[in-house]
Amino acid sequence: MTDIPSDSPAAATIPPVLQLSPPVPQATPVECEARREANRRFATRIWCGFILVIALPMLSIALWLSPKPEGFNTHTELGLPPCDFFARTGIPCPTCGCTTAVTNFAHGHLIRSFLTQPFGFLVAALAIALVPLSLIGVFTGTWRGPSTFWLAWHWRTWTYGGIIYILAAWGFKIWMVKMGYSA
């Protein structure tokens, strides 16, 4: 004999759980790999599009501008004010002449571009190299440039080398302005 009467709620049977949707089938390893590959291609297209949206307008605008003969202040053609750092100190800022250098590069005056501002020359050269690589990446979903793993592995080299390069380019620009050079 039990202590619980048969008509009590505890003794009643629990109804089965209603299933509102069919069970989700497990993806096969091939399907998982295909999904990962599609996601990787999509991410590559996004990054390549991002690079293209920066590089192509920069080069297009530089082609539209006319480089200033003094080697800086070309950006004033865009409605921007002249370099305040140079006006106050008489020394060009670290990026003085970059717009002029990119504009010279876009017009095909490579030596004049380098002599105007070596850092601006490097920016323009990288942009020229990245435009076709990015176009390929946008259309195919694969990166055809340097290995991103290799670039990420050597990030210290790129970072410190870039800082040293921009400081050297700045020193060169200061020297060129003090010598009276105009591009």
Backbone as a ProteinNet text record, in pm:
[ID]
protein_1_A
[PRIMARY]
MTDIPSDSPAAATIPPVLQLSPPVPQATPVECEARREANRRFATRIWCGFILVIALPMLSIALWLSPKPEGFNTHTELGLPPCDFFARTGIPCPTCGCTTAVTNFAHGHLIRSFLTQPFGFLVAALAIALVPLSLIGVFTGTWRGPSTFWLAWHWRTWTYGGIIYILAAWGFKIWMVKMGYSA
[TERTIARY]
80.7	0	87.3	45.3	122.2	56.7	135.8	84.3	13.8	37.3	-19.8	-141.5	-254.1	-371.5	-355.4	-420.1	-405.1	-464.7	-554.1	-612.7	-539.3	-424	-346.9	-266.5	-229.9	-153.8	-16.1	48.5	182	178.3	69.7	60.6	19.6	-29.8	-73.7	47.2	26.7	136.7	164.3	291.5	333.8	312.4	244.7	221.4	352.3	360.4	484.2	504.7	631.2	667	635.8	570	538.2	661.2	690.1	800.7	744.9	790.1	735.5	806.2	927.3	1000.2	1074.9	1103	1177.2	1320	1384.9	1522.8	1614.5	1711.5	1805.7	1907.3	1919.1	2016.7	2159.1	2248.9	2389	2455	2536	2606.5	2722.4	2746.5	2859.3	2988.3	3102.1	3228.9	3251.5	3203.9	3219.2	3135.8	3014.1	2928.6	2987.1	3043.1	3107	3225.3	3305	3420.8	3376.6	3271.2	3219.4	3167.4	3102.1	3051.1	3166.9	3270.2	3389.3	3456.9	3466	3528	3445.7	3314.5	3228.1	3241.9	3249.5	3268.5	3404.3	3507.6	3641.8	3644.3	3582.1	3576	3497.7	3389.8	3311	3393.9	3466.1	3550.2	3660.6	3718.2	3820.7	3762.2	3643.5	3578.5	3552.1	3509.5	3482.8	3611.8	3719.5	3846.2	3902.1	3895.3	3944.5	3861.4	3731.2	3646.2	3681.5	3711.5	3752	3881.1	3979.4	4105.9	4081.1	3997.7	3967	3896.9	3806.5	3733.4	3827	3939.5	4036.4	4135.2	4192.6	4300.4	4253.1	4144.9	4100.7	4056.1	3974.4	3940.4	4060.9	4154.5	4273.7	4351.5	4371.4	4445.6	4365.6	4234.2	4150.2	4152.9	4142.1	4147	4285	4389.2	4525.2	4544.2	4482.6	4491.8	4417.3	4313.1	4233.6	4303.7	4382.5	4451.7	4573	4618.4	4743.3	4845.9	4962.2	5060.7	5116	5131.9	5188.4	5338.8	5395.6	5539.7	5624.9	5571.7	5652.5	5667.2	5592	5608.7	5514.3	5422.6	5320.9	5203.7	5098.4	4974.7	4889.6	4910.8	4822.7	4684	4677.3	4548.1	4455.8	4509.8	4424.2	4328.6	4360.4	4269.6	4140.4	4143	4024.1	3942	3984.7	3913.5	3963.9	4072.5	4130.8	4224.5	4243.3	4332.7	4478.9	4567.7	4710.9	4762.4	4878.6	4938.1	4968.3	4900.8	4918.8	5053.5	5099.4	5227.6	5341.1	5338.2	5442	5431.5	5308.7	5290	5342.6	5328.2	5371.2	5519.4	5574.2	5712.3	5811.7	5765.4	5857.3	5917	5873.7	5919.7	5800	5817.1	5704.2	5666.1	5536.5	5489.4	5529.4	5515.7	5557.4	5489	5369	5299.7	5293.8	5365.6	5368	5421.5	5345.6	5387	5334.4	5263.5	5212.8	5110.8	5019	4920	4987.9	5087.6	5161.4	5238	5298.9	5373.2	5280.9	5164.1	5068.9	5018	4994.8	4949.5	5056.3	5182.1	5291	5298.7	5284.4	5289.3	5175.8	5055.6	4940.5	4958.2	5031.2	5056.6	5178.8	5243	5355.6	5491.5	5500.6	5627.9	5684.3	5741	5781.7	5899.5	6000.4	6116.7	6076.4	5998.3	5949.1	5863.7	5785.9	5704.1	5792.2	5897.1	5986.6	6059.3	6106.1	6178.1	6085.9	5958.6	5863.6	5839.4	5810.3	5785.9	5796.9	5906.2	5924.6	5811.7	5751.6	5641.3	5518.6	5488.9	5377.4	5399.9	5525.3	5561.3	5529.7	5566.9	5541.3	5391.5	5315.8	5169.5	5109.5	5152	5100	5140.7	5264.3	5310.6	5231.5	5206.1	5125.7	4983	4926.9	4790.7	4783.6	4882.7	4886.7	4894.7	4974.7	4987.9	4861.3	4794.4	4677.8	4551.5	4540.4	4417.5	4393	4487.7	4457.7	4442.7	4524.1	4512.1	4374.6	4325.2	4193.9	4081.4	4095.4	3994.1	3983.6	4099	4099.5	4032.3	4062.9	4003.5	3853.4	3804.8	3660.6	3587.6	3643.4	3574	3590.3	3706.9	3729.1	3712.7	3724.8	3716.9	3846.3	3954.7	4085.7	4186.3	4276.2	4380.1	4501	4549.1	4663.4	4790.8	4785	4901.4	4987.2	5070.6	5154.7	5070.5	5125.2	5055.2	5017.1	4890.6	4846.1	4906.8	4933.6	5000.4	5141.1	5213.3	5349.6	5348.9	5254.8	5245.3	5212.5	5121.1	5085.2	5199.5	5275.3	5386.2	5495.1	5514.6	5619.7	5563.3	5458.2	5394.2	5488.9	5580.3	5675.2	5768	5812.1	5898.1	5826.1	5698.7	5621.6	5595.4	5562.2	5529.3	5651.9	5758.3	5878.4	5946.5	5947.9	6004.2	5926.3	5793.5	5710.6	5735.3	5750.8	5779.7	5914.8	6014.3	6147.2	6142.6	6067.7	6058.6	5991.7	5880.5	5811.9	5897.2	5973	6062.4	6176.7	6231	6336.5	6282.4	6161.1	6099.5	6073.5	6034.5	6012.3	6143.3	6250.3	6382.5	6426	6401.9	6435.6	6356.2	6226.4	6142.3	6189.6	6223.9	6275.2	6402.9	6491.3	6617.6	6591.2	6497.7	6468.3	6409.6	6323.8	6265.2	6373.1	6461.6	6570.5	6668.8	6684.6	6774.3	6708.5	6577.9	6506.8	6458.6	6452.9	6406.3	6257.5	6213.2	6068.9	6048.3	5942.9	5917.9	5873.3
-115.6	0	125	226.1	349.7	457	554.6	665.8	769.7	767	867.4	807.3	875.3	823.5	836.6	752.6	750.1	871.2	942.7	1057.7	1188	1184.2	1305.5	1351	1483.6	1533.9	1470.2	1430.3	1371.2	1237.1	1169.7	1037	1042.9	1156.1	1168.5	1161	1112.2	1102.9	1239.8	1265.9	1392.4	1381.2	1482.4	1473.4	1488.1	1431.9	1444.9	1590.2	1626.2	1760.9	1773.7	1883.8	1907.6	1960.6	1904.4	1951.4	2043.7	2173.5	2271.5	2271.6	2225.4	2221	2089.6	2047.8	1921.9	1940.6	1836.1	1849.1	1901.1	1982.6	2040.4	1933.3	1907	1806	1859.1	1773.1	1810.3	1823.6	1930.9	1952.5	1854.4	1810.9	1721.1	1802.6	1739.2	1813	1885.1	1828.7	1893.2	2020.7	2015	2132.7	2241.1	2200.6	2296.8	2364.8	2287.2	2343.8	2437.9	2402	2488.4	2619.9	2612.2	2733.5	2822.4	2760.2	2836.3	2904.4	2834.5	2889.9	3006.5	2993.2	3102.7	3224.4	3201.7	3313	3379.8	3299.2	3354.1	3439.5	3391.9	3468.4	3598.9	3592.5	3713.2	3815.3	3770	3860.2	3920.6	3842	3893.2	3999	3974.6	4074.7	4204.8	4195	4314.6	4393.3	4324.6	4394.5	4454.9	4382.1	4435.1	4554.4	4548.7	4662.9	4783.6	4760.5	4868.1	4934	4853.4	4906.6	4984.2	4930.1	4994.9	5129	5136.1	5259.5	5368.2	5330.2	5429.3	5466.7	5367.2	5391.9	5457.1	5408.5	5459.4	5605.4	5647.4	5790.6	5879	5830.6	5910.1	5937.1	5834.4	5851.6	5933	5915.9	5993.2	6141.8	6172.4	6312.8	6371	6293.1	6340.4	6368.3	6289.5	6312.5	6439.7	6473.3	6593.3	6720.4	6710.2	6827.1	6865.1	6988.5	7034.7	7053.6	6988.2	7000.1	7142.7	7189.1	7322.9	7318.1	7420	7418.8	7430.2	7486.2	7498.2	7365.9	7261.9	7129.7	7100.2	7188.4	7163	7256.7	7240.3	7318.5	7285.8	7173.3	7131.2	7100.3	7060.1	7027.1	7148.9	7269.5	7389	7394.9	7324.3	7317.3	7243.9	7167.8	7095.3	7177.9	7301.7	7387.9	7376.7	7304	7289.8	7406.6	7441.1	7552.6	7513.7	7613	7583.3	7522.1	7461.7	7396.8	7501	7490.5	7584.5	7562.4	7437.5	7405.8	7479.1	7474.7	7541.8	7693.7	7745.8	7890.5	7942.9	7863.7	7908.1	7886.2	7775.3	7739.7	7760.3	7762.5	7770.1	7634.1	7531.2	7393.7	7313.8	7237.5	7157.7	7048.7	7016.2	6908	6773.3	6663.4	6532.9	6493.2	6543.7	6506.6	6620.4	6728.7	6839	6787.9	6809.6	6769.7	6635.1	6562.9	6431.2	6441.3	6536.8	6552.3	6591.4	6679.2	6720.1	6602	6519.7	6402.6	6302.4	6277.4	6184.5	6241.7	6371.7	6435.9	6426	6452.1	6435.7	6291.5	6196.4	6054.8	6021.3	6069.9	6041.8	6102.8	6212.2	6276	6217.1	6118.8	6050.9	6111.7	6208.7	6271.8	6201.9	6083.2	5998.8	6056.9	6108.4	6165.3	6290.1	6374.9	6495.2	6456.8	6350.1	6302.1	6260.2	6184.1	6139.2	6257.3	6350.8	6465.5	6560.2	6561.5	6646.7	6593.3	6464.6	6402.1	6251.3	6189.4	6045.2	5960.9	6004.4	5928.4	5933.8	6049.2	6061.6	5977	5970.3	5883.8	5738.3	5693.5	5555.3	5527.3	5621.4	5605	5589.6	5672.8	5664.9	5534	5491.8	5365.7	5247.1	5247.2	5140	5142.4	5261.8	5272.4	5218.7	5253.2	5203.1	5050.2	4993.1	4847	4781.1	4846.1	4785	4790.5	4885.6	4895.6	4768.4	4721.2	4598.6	4475.2	4467.1	4352.5	4351.1	4467.7	4476.4	4446.7	4491.5	4459.5	4308.6	4243.2	4097.4	4033.7	4085.1	4030.7	4051	4165.1	4191.5	4095.4	4071.3	3987.2	3837.4	3795.2	3651.5	3604.9	3695.5	3655.6	3597.5	3610.7	3561.7	3676.2	3679.2	3780.8	3730.6	3806.8	3766.7	3841.3	3924.9	4002.4	3924.4	3996.1	3929	3852.7	3746.5	3663.5	3746.4	3744.3	3818.5	3758.6	3628.4	3565.9	3623	3633.4	3686.1	3832	3911.5	4051.7	4064.1	3980.6	3985.4	3936	3838.7	3783.8	3889.1	3975.5	4077.1	4216.2	4223.5	4352.5	4450.3	4402.6	4493.8	4558.4	4479.6	4533	4642.2	4616.8	4716.4	4840.2	4820.3	4934.1	5019.8	4957.9	5035.4	5088.2	5007.9	5054.8	5172.2	5167.8	5278.8	5405.7	5391.8	5508.8	5568.2	5483.4	5531.4	5597.9	5537.1	5592.4	5729.6	5744.9	5874.3	5980.4	5942.2	6039	6078.8	5981.9	6013.3	6100.8	6070.9	6152.2	6294.3	6306.6	6438.1	6516.6	6449.5	6514.4	6557.9	6472.2	6505.6	6627.4	6632.6	6745.3	6874.9	6868	6986.5	7034.9	6940.3	6976	7038.2	6980.5	7034.4	7176.4	7201.6	7334.9	7434.2	7393.4	7481.9	7510.7	7415.2	7434.6	7519.2	7541.7	7623.5	7546.2	7412	7331.5	7348.4	7362.2	7358.6	7257.5	7179	7069.4	7120.1
0	0	0	-69.7	-77.5	5.6	43.7	122.1	34.5	-95.3	-185.2	-253.2	-237.9	-308	-458.6	-530.9	-675.9	-745.8	-683.1	-749.8	-717.3	-649	-617.5	-739	-746	-861.3	-876.1	-769.3	-778.4	-847.2	-835.9	-894.7	-1040.8	-1084.2	-1223.2	-1316.1	-1434.3	-1531.1	-1592.6	-1621.7	-1682.6	-1832.8	-1894.2	-2038.4	-2114.7	-2232.7	-2311.5	-2356.4	-2373.5	-2416.7	-2565.9	-2600	-2740.7	-2812.7	-2926.4	-3006.3	-3113	-3111.4	-3203.9	-3338.3	-3343.6	-3470.3	-3479.4	-3600.4	-3613.8	-3563.1	-3524.4	-3476.5	-3587.4	-3547.4	-3642.3	-3680.2	-3810.7	-3851.5	-3831.3	-3794.5	-3777	-3913.8	-3928.2	-4054.5	-4064.6	-4185.5	-4208.5	-4208.4	-4188.1	-4193.3	-4326.2	-4434.3	-4565.1	-4570.3	-4516.2	-4513.9	-4422.3	-4309.4	-4218.1	-4285.5	-4356.5	-4425.4	-4537.1	-4609	-4715.5	-4656.3	-4541.1	-4476.5	-4429.8	-4373.3	-4330.7	-4449.1	-4559.7	-4680.5	-4734.5	-4734.7	-4780.9	-4688.9	-4558.8	-4464.2	-4483.6	-4509.1	-4531.8	-4658.2	-4763.4	-4889.1	-4869.9	-4793.9	-4767.4	-4689.6	-4587.7	-4509.4	-4595.7	-4684	-4774.8	-4866.5	-4918.1	-5004.1	-4928.9	-4803.6	-4722.7	-4701.6	-4660.7	-4636.6	-4764.5	-4874.2	-5001.6	-5046.2	-5023.8	-5055.2	-4970	-4843.2	-4752.7	-4802.1	-4839.5	-4891.1	-5020.1	-5106.7	-5234	-5213.5	-5116.2	-5088.5	-5035.6	-4977.8	-4930.4	-5041.7	-5108.1	-5203.9	-5333.5	-5389.8	-5519.8	-5515.5	-5418.5	-5413.4	-5385.3	-5301.3	-5272.6	-5401.9	-5481.9	-5606.4	-5708.5	-5709.9	-5802.6	-5768.8	-5641	-5598.7	-5627	-5604	-5631.6	-5779.9	-5863.4	-6007.9	-6047.9	-5975.3	-6002	-5953.5	-5845.1	-5789.2	-5873.8	-5852.6	-5914.5	-5803.8	-5815	-5707.1	-5696.2	-5573.7	-5549.8	-5571.6	-5634.3	-5661.7	-5535.7	-5426	-5303.8	-5229.2	-5268.6	-5208.6	-5094.3	-5062.9	-4960.6	-4983.8	-4905.7	-4914	-5036.8	-5100.8	-5209.1	-5153.8	-5028.1	-4967	-4956.6	-4971.9	-4966.3	-5085.1	-5194.3	-5308.9	-5274	-5164.7	-5119.3	-5020.6	-4996.8	-4903	-4760.2	-4739.9	-4606.2	-4578	-4451.1	-4418.8	-4437.6	-4454.7	-4463.9	-4332.8	-4338	-4220.9	-4113.5	-4001.7	-3891	-3822.3	-3817	-3754.4	-3826.3	-3959.2	-4038.2	-4024.3	-4020.9	-4008.6	-3874.6	-3768.8	-3635.5	-3608	-3660.1	-3625.3	-3738.3	-3861.8	-3975.2	-4008.8	-3937.7	-3960.9	-4011.6	-4117.9	-4166.6	-4066	-4061.4	-3974.4	-4035.7	-3961.7	-4015.8	-4146.3	-4171.3	-4294.8	-4395.8	-4371.3	-4468	-4601.8	-4704.1	-4837.8	-4881.5	-4793.1	-4833.3	-4945.9	-4935.8	-5042.7	-5173.1	-5163.8	-5283.2	-5341.5	-5255.1	-5302.6	-5370.5	-5311.5	-5372.5	-5505	-5509.4	-5632.8	-5741.5	-5705.3	-5802.4	-5851.3	-5760	-5795.9	-5893.2	-5864.2	-5950	-6089.1	-6098.1	-6226.8	-6298	-6235.6	-6298.2	-6270.1	-6179.9	-6144.9	-6020.7	-6041.8	-5929.3	-5851.6	-5920.4	-5851	-5774.5	-5836.2	-5769	-5647.7	-5660.5	-5549.2	-5431.9	-5460	-5352.7	-5288.8	-5370.8	-5316.4	-5238.4	-5271	-5199.2	-5059.2	-5045.3	-4915	-4933.5	-4886.1	-4905	-4846.3	-4735.2	-4677.9	-4768.6	-4825.4	-4919.8	-5044	-5089	-5202.2	-5169.5	-5047.9	-5007.4	-4998.2	-4944.4	-4935.2	-5074.9	-5168.9	-5305.7	-5373.1	-5352.4	-5412.6	-5356.9	-5226.5	-5167.4	-5222.3	-5236.6	-5289.5	-5432.2	-5514.1	-5652.5	-5653.4	-5563.8	-5558.7	-5504.7	-5409.9	-5346	-5430.6	-5522.5	-5602.5	-5684.7	-5766.1	-5842	-5752.6	-5645.9	-5555	-5487.7	-5451.7	-5387.9	-5485.7	-5608.9	-5710.4	-5731.4	-5739.5	-5752.7	-5631.8	-5512.2	-5390.8	-5383.6	-5428.6	-5425.9	-5519.4	-5637.5	-5734.9	-5709.2	-5657.5	-5639.6	-5495.2	-5400.1	-5260.2	-5207.6	-5285.2	-5240.5	-5246.3	-5151.1	-5144.5	-5219.6	-5318	-5401	-5363.5	-5260.9	-5218.6	-5121.7	-5045.1	-4946.9	-4845.6	-4794.2	-4696.9	-4574.7	-4539.4	-4421	-4294.3	-4295.2	-4180.5	-4165.6	-4275.7	-4271.2	-4225.6	-4278.9	-4238.4	-4089.8	-4041.1	-3899.4	-3811.9	-3858.3	-3780.9	-3759.6	-3857.7	-3852.5	-3822.2	-3742.3	-3716.1	-3648.7	-3564.4	-3498.8	-3600.8	-3697.2	-3802.2	-3879.1	-3914.5	-3989.4	-3905.5	-3779.5	-3693.1	-3666.9	-3617.1	-3584.9	-3710.7	-3815.2	-3941.6	-3998	-3986.2	-4032.7	-3953.2	-3821.2	-3737.4	-3773.8	-3790.6	-3828.6	-3966.2	-4059.5	-4194.5	-4194.3	-4120.8	-4120.3	-4051.1	-3947	-3882.2	-3975.4	-4048.1	-4144.6	-4257.9	-4304	-4409.5	-4359.1	-4232.6	-4173.5	-4166.7	-4121.4	-4118.4	-4257.6	-4356.1	-4494.1	-4541.2	-4508	-4548.6	-4482.1	-4354.3	-4284.5	-4353	-4383.5	-4449.2	-4586.2	-4661.8	-4795.3	-4786.8	-4686.3	-4670.5	-4629.2	-4538.6	-4493.6	-4605.8	-4697.9	-4812.3	-4921.3	-4909.8	-5007.4	-5128.6	-5119	-5231.7	-5249.3	-5372.7	-5402.1	-5512.9	-5496.6	-5590.3	-5725.1
[MASK]
+++++++++++++++++++++++++++++++++++++++++++++++++++++++++++++++++++++++++++++++++++++++++++++++++++++++++++++++++++++++++++++++++++++++++++++++++++++++++++++++++++++++++++++++++++++++

